[in-house]
Amino acid sequence: MEEKALECPVCKSNKAEIAGDDVKLSGRFEDKEFLTTKLTVLRCSRCGYYMMFDKTASSFTTTKDKS
């Protein structure tokens, strides 16, 4: 499988902040409910676009909030 560097689809930046780790999303579509696997939510440092990745994603420069 080809490994590719992750980038923001809006501004093409490769820097992001971790907005959430091990996040699970749930929802309903028609008469079915669903729950996602654990996701990491990243926010682009340049444009603020939110991206969600499962644990197989790699090669994205992240910064943790130190507050």
Secondary structure, 3 states (H helix, E strand, C coil): CCCCCCCCCCCCCCEEEEEEEEECCEEEECCEEEECCCEEEEEECCCCCEEEECCCCCCCEEECCCC
